Amino acid sequence: MSRFRLIILAMMLVLSGKNLRAGDTNTVLDGWFAAQTKVQSWSADFIQTRSLKTLTQPLVATGRVDFAMPGNFRWEIGRTARTVAVGDGSVMFVIYPLLKRAEKYPLGASAPKQWRDMLSLLQVGFPHSRKEFDAQFAMRSLTEANGVWQLSLAPQSDLARQMMPELRLGLATNDFSLRSTEMIFVDGSRMRSDYTNAVLNQPLEPERFHWTPPADFKVTTPFNK
């Protein structure tokens, strides 16, 4: 799979501050996991900033994200969406509406291990449990500044670390709501998403997480190649 494709898929997820002791870290994590039990759905606008060593100025885009437990999601980049990633727990489509193209990827137990490892990176902002989180990520550091917890994480999977050695999350200190995600790739490039106008537990139509390819779209299945 090409690096560009992996970056597009990774969309679906650093302030300096006081370092916390291990006991404080566990207190913050326990509070975060407790807050997750109240999450049924989450929607937000985002600003995505991609910083590449080959470019003097970062690439900036806006979009919208919807998430519904246990694993439904929809990402749209561009106010007139030019890339859409939609998944319902069994299958994900990455759709390029202007090109009338789409890619289809399996989800769940039938997906290849490398793809399951990638999905763990995409879903880090909404962990299901402490046990699952610890199996997927190692905590590198936790700091607090300007009302935001900054978590630096390393994937436990060797395969995931070969592409993305570090992830950073920003969580509000008052309610543990997700404020930002940042992915640091092995070549030093970064992709950060800052979230605004978040709405918790609003009803979301199930159809929002399903997509049926129109007849004039070309659909490919990269894992079958």
BELKA-V196854 format. One record per residue. N is the residue number from 1. RES is the residue in one letter. PHI is phi in whole degrees, -180 to 180 (none if undefined). OMEGA is omega in whole degrees, 0 to 359 (* if undefined). NEAR is the number of other C-alpha atoms within 8 Angstrom. Layout:
n	res	phi	omega	near
N	RES	PHI	OMEGA	NEAR
N	RES	PHI	OMEGA	NEAR
This chain:
n	res	phi	omega	near
1	M	none	184	5
2	S	-71	178	5
3	R	-62	179	6
4	F	-60	181	6
5	R	-65	180	8
6	L	-64	178	9
7	I	-65	178	8
8	I	-61	181	8
9	L	-68	182	9
10	A	-73	180	10
11	M	-65	187	9
12	M	-55	*	11
13	L	none	*	14
14	V	none	184	4
15	L	-93	175	5
16	S	-75	180	7
17	G	-175	184	7
18	K	-77	175	7
19	N	-73	184	8
20	L	-105	177	8
21	R	-75	183	6
22	A	-59	179	6
23	G	-63	177	6
24	D	-65	179	8
25	T	-59	179	10
26	N	-64	178	8
27	T	-63	179	8
28	V	-64	181	8
29	L	-62	179	8
30	D	-63	177	9
31	G	-64	179	9
32	W	-64	181	9
33	F	-65	177	12
34	A	-64	179	8
35	A	-65	182	10
36	Q	-66	181	10
37	T	-66	181	6
38	K	-94	184	6
39	V	-87	172	10
40	Q	-107	176	9
41	S	-153	182	13
42	W	-154	178	13
43	S	-133	180	11
44	A	-162	165	12
45	D	-85	176	12
46	F	-145	169	12
47	I	-113	182	11
48	Q	-105	181	12
49	T	-121	177	12
50	R	-108	180	11
51	S	-110	182	11
52	L	-119	181	10
53	K	-65	182	7
54	T	-83	182	4
55	L	-119	178	7
56	T	-77	179	6
57	Q	-121	179	5
58	P	-69	175	9
59	L	-93	184	7
60	V	-121	178	8
61	A	-140	177	9
62	T	-115	180	11
63	G	-172	184	14
64	R	-140	179	11
65	V	-132	173	12
66	D	-125	178	11
67	F	-137	177	11
68	A	-137	179	11
69	M	-63	3	8
70	P	-88	183	6
71	G	-162	178	9
72	N	-90	181	12
73	F	-151	175	14
74	R	-150	176	14
75	W	-114	175	13
76	E	-128	178	13
77	I	-105	183	13
78	G	98	179	10
79	R	-63	163	7
80	T	-97	195	5
81	A	-54	174	10
82	R	-102	173	10
83	T	-141	178	11
84	V	-131	172	14
85	A	-119	184	14
86	V	-134	181	14
87	G	-141	183	14
88	D	-124	180	11
89	G	98	180	10
90	S	-114	181	8
91	V	-151	175	10
92	M	-126	172	13
93	F	-113	167	13
94	V	-106	192	12
95	I	-114	176	11
96	Y	-117	189	11
97	P	-58	184	10
98	L	-68	180	6
99	L	-93	184	5
100	K	56	179	10
101	R	-131	176	11
102	A	-154	175	12
103	E	-122	184	11
104	K	-115	182	12
105	Y	-130	177	11
106	P	-75	174	9
107	L	-121	177	11
108	G	80	187	8
109	A	-65	182	4
110	S	-79	182	6
111	A	-76	176	10
112	P	-58	183	6
113	K	-59	181	6
114	Q	-61	179	8
115	W	-75	176	8
116	R	-63	177	11
117	D	-63	178	11
118	M	-64	181	10
119	L	-63	177	8
120	S	-62	177	9
121	L	-71	183	10
122	L	-70	186	11
123	Q	-102	186	10
124	V	-62	182	9
125	G	-70	182	9
126	F	-135	182	6
127	P	-69	180	11
128	H	-84	182	8
129	S	-162	177	7
130	R	-65	180	9
131	K	-62	180	6
132	E	-65	180	9
133	F	-62	181	11
134	D	-65	178	8
135	A	-72	185	7
136	Q	-103	187	10
137	F	-139	172	10
138	A	-112	179	9
139	M	-76	177	9
140	R	-91	179	8
141	S	-163	175	8
142	L	-140	179	12
143	T	-130	178	12
144	E	-133	177	12
145	A	-158	174	11
146	N	54	177	4
147	G	77	182	8
148	V	-133	168	11
149	W	-78	177	13
150	Q	-111	179	14
151	L	-102	172	12
152	S	-109	187	12
153	L	-125	173	12
154	A	-121	177	12
155	P	-62	175	15
156	Q	-75	182	10
157	S	-72	177	8
158	D	-60	181	7
159	L	-64	179	8
160	A	-66	180	13
161	R	-65	179	13
162	Q	-64	178	8
163	M	-101	188	8
164	M	-139	185	12
165	P	-74	183	12
166	E	-147	171	12
167	L	-127	177	13
168	R	-127	177	12
169	L	-121	171	14
170	G	-113	180	12
171	L	-123	177	12
172	A	-64	183	12
173	T	-72	184	8
174	N	-85	183	5
175	D	-142	178	6
176	F	64	177	10
177	S	-71	184	6
178	L	-75	180	10
179	R	-106	183	12
180	S	-161	169	12
181	T	-133	178	13
182	E	-141	180	12
183	M	-112	179	12
184	I	-109	185	12
185	F	-90	188	11
186	V	-65	178	10
187	D	-87	179	4
188	G	92	177	8
189	S	-72	185	11
190	R	-137	172	12
191	M	-136	184	12
192	R	-119	174	12
193	S	-121	176	12
194	D	-109	189	10
195	Y	-104	178	12
196	T	-138	176	8
197	N	54	182	6
198	A	-71	178	9
199	V	-128	183	8
200	L	-102	171	9
201	N	61	171	8
202	Q	-82	179	7
203	P	-63	177	5
204	L	-123	180	7
205	E	-64	179	6
206	P	-55	181	6
207	E	-63	180	6
208	R	-65	184	8
209	F	-105	177	12
210	H	-122	178	9
211	W	-147	176	8
212	T	-109	183	4
213	P	-61	172	6
214	P	-64	184	5
215	A	-63	184	4
216	D	-93	177	5
217	F	-95	172	9
218	K	-96	182	7
219	V	-114	177	9
220	T	-114	179	7
221	T	-125	188	9
222	P	-56	183	9
223	F	-72	178	5
224	N	-90	181	4
225	K	-80	*	4
